[in-house]
Amino acid sequence: MNNQRLVILLLLVAYIFSPTLFTWIINPEGAWFRPYIIWVAVIIIAYIVQSRKKRPHDL
């Protein structure tokens, strides 16, 4: 149940800040690597979430 609350909270925060974030990403005066910052953050968060799950039967 705790994980569901976290996911709902993250989705709510993403929904609230998505217009500002999208504007920041597509700003033509910004750096070329801005969209990649978001994807790197998503990959790092996914890695952290997966590494916290302890599975003793997995190799």
C-alpha positions in Angstrom: 0.0 0.0 0.0 2.9 2.3 0.8 4.3 2.0 -2.8 1.0 2.9 -4.3 0.9 6.1 -2.3 4.4 7.0 -3.5 3.5 6.3 -7.1 0.3 8.4 -6.9 2.2 11.2 -5.3 4.9 11.1 -7.9 2.3 11.1 -10.7 0.5 14.0 -9.1 3.8 16.0 -8.8 4.7 15.2 -12.4 1.2 16.3 -13.6 1.4 19.6 -11.7 4.9 20.5 -12.9 4.7 19.0 -16.4 3.8 22.3 -18.2 6.7 24.2 -16.6 9.1 21.3 -17.2 8.0 21.0 -20.9 8.5 24.7 -21.4 11.9 24.4 -19.9 12.9 21.5 -22.1 11.8 23.0 -25.4 13.1 26.5 -24.8 15.2 27.2 -27.9 17.7 29.3 -26.0 18.5 26.4 -23.6 21.2 23.8 -23.8 20.9 20.8 -26.2 21.1 18.2 -23.5 18.1 19.3 -21.4 15.8 16.5 -22.6 18.5 14.0 -21.7 18.6 15.2 -18.2 15.0 14.1 -17.7 15.7 10.7 -19.1 18.8 10.2 -17.0 16.8 11.1 -13.9 14.1 8.5 -14.9 16.8 5.8 -15.4 18.5 6.6 -12.1 15.2 6.5 -10.2 14.2 3.2 -11.8 17.6 1.7 -10.9 17.3 2.8 -7.3 13.7 1.4 -7.0 14.8 -1.9 -8.5 18.0 -2.2 -6.4 16.0 -1.7 -3.2 14.0 -4.8 -3.8 15.9 -7.7 -2.2 15.5 -10.9 -4.0 17.5 -13.7 -2.4 16.5 -16.3 -5.1 17.7 -14.1 -8.0 21.3 -14.3 -9.1 
